[in-house]
Amino acid sequence: MILDVRNIQTFYGESQALQGVTLRLEEGETVCLLGRNGAGKSTTLKSIIGLTPPRSGEVIFNGKQIQGFPPHRIARSGIGYVPEDRRIFPSLSVRDNLEVAAYQRKGSATHWTVDNILKKYEMLGEREDQDGATLSGGQQQMLAVARSLMTQPRLLLLDEPNEGLAPVIVQQIGELIDDLSQTTTILFTDQNVRFALKHSQRAYILEKGQVVHQATSDELRADQATQERFLSVA
């Protein structure tokens, strides 16, 4: 097991956002977090990476407790994080955005370099000298994911990777997730249930900061009653 989240309770001030979230990922899995707006999906990822540290509960990554560690230390342990708003550096070129994120963990193999990313993902390679601010939304999302790969992550957290993107770009993001899943464990959130189940093996559903259902993606795809109950927009 690469990630074991146990009964985490996370607050924003005095407002409780997560009420005992528990989830687990085996190495090599791709898992999606589903739920309506405000269910706690993004907060779960932020709790794992340390941006909103849980007040209680445990986050165990690769056999070690990481809750309470600062985000940079958690990232350096082998977790990559792509936030919903991407946060690329707008005044830096595509190449510079990648180079500034490069990090090599002690004892880890170098799977990703600037040159092999630019070669593998032509959308970025063709624009390596362009500033981040001049990229389209889809190109910025690709760059945000690629930048996270420069830390050589064993686990990749993707928060709403399709937010605001055109359908043709959504398809490309799906292909990217499928490709990365061959070498990297992935946990991602998405509002598009069909997309999420297509590109994952298992799913957790959150409601009001709690896990209310878990299943394989195939099981949930066939379970229209559960989708209606927890995921439909009334």
Beta strands, then each sheet from edge to edge (+ up, - down):
strand 1: 3-12
strand 2: 15-25
strand 3: 30-34
strand 4: 56-61
strand 5: 64-65
strand 6: 79-82
strand 7: 155-159
strand 8: 185-189
strand 9: 202-207
strand 10: 210-216
sheet 1: 2+ 1- 4+ 5-
sheet 2: 6+ 7+ 8+ 3+ 9+ 10-
end
